[in-house]
């Protein structure tokens, strides 16, 4: 006789399974920050390609690979954040304060950097410094496929955490009774922010508007489909809790079930399937947008590779296609368990610091190599001549 499969609410926390994935949230955090360090390499390759077309030709394939790797940083970090929430090792408020604080710090630092050191420094060498900002906005908007330079991924982390907070957290005392619905409807705020950001980048990419420099660190980074993935995960968690509560279980019992290896494995399997589905859907959306933007359906079949590439670039500029690399994350998710607690939590604090140091080293090495290439075409002087020149200038 087949043993009747027990329902979700009938599985007790005490009857847990032994399997637990070997990768903890710390591992995904490290992978996320490692992908962020790739930003420095892609920046150097792009600058080198602008200076020397030969560099652009040689590194075109490598740059595409690095862009895909870079795009995986946000999914890894978002999954790591989910771990802390599901395992109750860190509440929503701490994550909101941390991610919101870092996002605000990046905005202020970028505003100061662009305003004083970039625009201000260039303005010292031109006769019309008031035109420096508009000129740089035009140049940056045209140089980016998305129509804007979006780089502050902590905006994305903050929005995803905020969505989960409004959806799953226990409402404050002001939202009691039927007012709970009003609290849950606040999930529309991060969704609206995401939609507005996508529309702004789309309008900028098509030349309808020109975004100011100060708006760049306020724009979202992740593709729309990636945001839908994490909305789905939040809804998945909420649905399971409602199933528990409807069958006589308490909120505390559900929290205990969240900490089990069984639920961790089920979550990993579900997440893996969702990531594969999202990658496929996003790829299909790129094809659909390519057809939509084509003058007619027949032109796509007869168009040149360059023309099709232009159509694809338009869809990518709107954020579609960026979730395709998620298919490479899916296998790793099966080895991931949010119930696994790292032995040394201080490593989590050291990972971002190490990543920033690596980025600086990559940038310094890139500048060093660039100067080496540039110096090869210069007429070199002896060290003695250089010292004499310095001494003469010092005397004057």
Protein Blocks (a to p, Z undefined) as FASTA:
>chain_A
ZZddddfklpcfklccfbdcfbdfklmmmmmmmmmmmmmmmmmmmmmmmmmmmlmmmmmm
mmmmmmmmmmmmmmmmmmmmmmmmmnopacfklmmmmmmmmmmmmmmmmmmmmmmmmmmm
mmmmpcblmlmmmmmmmmmmmmpmnlpacfblmlmmmmmmmmmmmmmmccdfklgcjllm
mmmmmmmmmmmmmmmmmmmmmmmmnopaccdfklmmmpcfbdfklmmmmmmmmmmmmmmm
mmmmmnopafklmmmmmmpmklmmmmmmmmmmmmmmmmmmmmmmmmmmmmmmpmbfklmm
mpcfklmmmmmmmmmmnopajlmmmmmmmmmmmmgcfkbccfblmlmmmmmmmmmmmmmm
mmmmmmmmmmmmmmmmpccddfklmmmmmmmmmmZZ
